[in-house]
Amino acid sequence: MVGDAARLQQVVGNLLSNAIKFTGPGGRITVRLERLDSHVRIQVSDTGKGISPEFLPHIFERFQQADATSTREQGGLGLGLTIVHHLVELHGGLIRAESAGEGQGATFTVDLPVVSEATAGGQDEWSAIGVTPRSLEGVRVLVVDDDDDARQLVSTVLVESGARATAAASVGEALESLARARFDVLVADIAMPGRDGYDLIHEVRRLEGERRSIPAVALTAYAGREDREHALAAGYHAHLTKPLEASKLVDVVAGLARLAKGR
């Protein structure tokens, strides 16, 4: 198969970390690798806490957490599975999670396409598998979110696509970053404590020079039409809802980066 060795290592590492996290003493973790007709299958199984049926369809969504008590006990699900899902998709693969329920363990299966030597010859690892992960090459993005995991996830998605991401945890930090450096696109969460995303865009549009016109993306869990209209009226150029869709975020940021270059 053809792919980015470091990213594939991250996929397996994150799946193992997740299995270890939710498997107690005396439990068992099994890793399998097999070559099938058109793909390679990586499977990580554990005998740990398992996944409830209602949460299973959302296991790869960062912004839909499992039972709060279980999540707190284990320190949260974090970004491991969300990043795995993103990296597998970048490689043209599929990932699925299976569990018989709580206390029944879980199995994560990754299928990655096999590319023949004839097909791969003369191509880099990304073009050979039909994806273009560097569509944001050189784009400077300021990511603003008070939630550490969410901020890291957005930054990771952007960096994997070639962007240079700078992270800020508050409106104050974001304004300081804007005063120090030039950015092509701003990506900000709306629901932050204290001064929120609306306060931020209000302050940004009052800045002097080119900084005031920076294209901006609002991230929010509120998906209603009124919420979108409110964000656009406040000064954002785009409104994206959570759970985060990595490909959509990259597409929107790429479009706004082109807008920034035309300023």
N, C-alpha and C positions, 0 to 999 in steps of 0.2 A: 504494500500500500504506500501511498504518498501523503505526506503531511508534515506539519511543523512538530519536530520531536519534543521541543520544550512544552508546547501546548498539550500534546497528547500525554506527556508525563504529568502535567497538571490535572488532566481529566482523571487519570487513574489515582493520583495522589489525593484529590478531593473526595473521590468516592470511598477510598480507604479511610480517610479521616472521618467521614460521615459514619461509616460502619463502626469504627472504633469508638466514636463518641456515644453511640446509642447501644453498644453491646457491653454488658457488664462482665464482671469476673466469671470465669467458667464458660463464657460464651464462645462461639466459633465464627470465624470469618473465612470465607472461601473465595478465591479469585480464579477465574477460568478464562482461558484465551483459546479460541478456535477459529480456523479458517473455513468459511463456508463458500458456496459457489461464487458469489459476487461481492462478498464482504468479509470483514474480520469482526468477530464478536468478542467483546470483553464483558465479563459478568462478575459482579461483586455481590456476594450474598452474606447475610449475617443472621444470627439467631437472637438478635436484640429486641428492642422495644416494639418494633413494627410500626405500621402506619394505619391510622383509622380510615375506614372507607370514605368518609366525607372529606378528608383532607387529601387523600391520594391523588385526585385529579389536579390539585394545586401545588404539588410537591416541589415543582421547579419555579414557582412564582415567589419572588422575594417579598412582595407586599401582602401576601396572604399567609400568615403564620399558623402553625399548628396550635393545639391546645396550649393556652397561656401558661398553665402550671408546668407542663412537660417542657415547654420551651425555656422557661426560666430555670428549671432544674438543670438543664443541659447547657445553659449559656446561650440559648438561641440557635436557630438553624443557620444563621449567618448567610454567607454568600456562596458557600461551596457548591451546592447543587445548582444554583442559578447560573454560576459561571460555567459549570460543566455543561449545562444545556446549551449555553451560548457557544462554547468552543466546539461542541459536537456538531452543531448546526453549521458553523463556519467551515467544518471539514466535510459538509455534505452528508452527515450521518444522522442517525436517529437514536434517541434514548428513551427508555421507558422504566417505570418503577412498578414493582409488584409487591403486594403484602396481603397475607390472609387476615390481617387485623392487628390490633394492639397486642403486644406480647408474642406475636407470631413471626418476628423477624421480617426482613425485607430483602429484595433482590433488585439490583439495578443492572440493566442490560444496555450496552452501547453497541450499535452496529455501524461500522465505518466502511465506505466503499473501497473496493480494491481496484487499483488502476494498473493496467498492463504496462510493461516496460516500453512497448512500442508507443503507447499513448502518452506516457510520461516523458519519453525521451525529448530532450531539448526544451522542456518547460520547467518553470520553477514549481515548488511544491504546492503553491496556491492555485496557479492557473491550471495545473494538471487535474485538480479536483473540481474545477469549475466555479470557484468563488473568488471574489475580489475584496479581501478584508482591509486593504489599504486605501479605501476610498476617501479617507479624511487625512491623507498624508500632509503633515505640516500645519493643519488647522489648529489654531490656539483657542481652547475652550475653557471658560471659567464655570466650574460646577459648584452650585451652592445648595447645601442641604444640611440640616442640623443632625440628621440621623447618620451615624458613622457608616453602617452597612450600606444604606442607600447611596450615600455619597461615593463610597468605594465602588459599588456596582456600576453606577453611571460612568465613573472615571475609567473603570476597567473596560467597559464596552467601547468607549471612545478611543482609548489608547490602543486596544486591539485592532481598531480600524485605522490606525495611523495618526490620530490626533495627539496634540500635546495638551494634556488636561491639568489644570490647576484647581485644587479643591479649597472651598471655604465653608465653614460650619455655621456662619451667621451673616446677617446683613452687614454688620460692621466689618467682618473679615473680607467680605466680597468687595466692599467699597475701598478698603485698603489695597486689595489686589488690583483693582481697576486704576487706582492712583499710581501704582508702581509699574504696571506693564500694560501692553496693548493686547486685546483679545479679539478674535474674529466673531465668536458666538458666546452668549451667556445661556446657561441651562440652570434654572432655579426651581426649587420646590416652593409651592405656595404656602402650605400649612406648617410654618415654622413658629416656634414660641417667641413671644415678644414681638419684634418687628418681623413681619412675614414677607412672602414673595411680592405682594402688592406694594408694601412699603419700599422694598428693594427697587422695583422697576420705577417707582415714583422718583426715588433719589437718583437713579441712573439717568432718567430723562432730563434731569435738571443739571447734569454735569456739563462741563464746557468742552468744546471741540468735538472730535470724532467719537469720543467715548459715549456721548449721550445717545448716539444713533446705533449702538451695537445691536445686531439682531438677537432676539431673546426667545427662549423656549420655556414655557411654564409646565412644570410637572405637578400633577395633582391626582388625588384619588377620586375627585368629583368629576363625573363624566357627563353631567347634564349640559344641555344646550345653553342655558343661562350662564353656567360656569365658564364655558368656552367664550361666550360673548363678553363676559366680565373681564377675562384675562386679556383678550384682544383689545378691548376698550382701554384697559389699564396701560397698554404699551407693549405687550408681548406680541411676537409675530406668529407664534404657534402654540398650541395647547395639546399636550400629550397626557394621557391618563395612565394610572397605575392599575394593574401590574405592568411593569415596563416591558415593551416589545423592543428588543435590541435593534432589530433591522429597521424598524420605523424611526427610532431615535437617530440612528446613523443617517438614514435618508434625509430626515428633516434638517439635521445639523449640516449635512453636505450642501443642501439647497440654500440654507441661510449663509453658509460660508461663501458661496458664490455671490450672494447678495452683498456681503461685506466687502468683497473684492471690487465690487462695482461702485462702492461709495466714493 
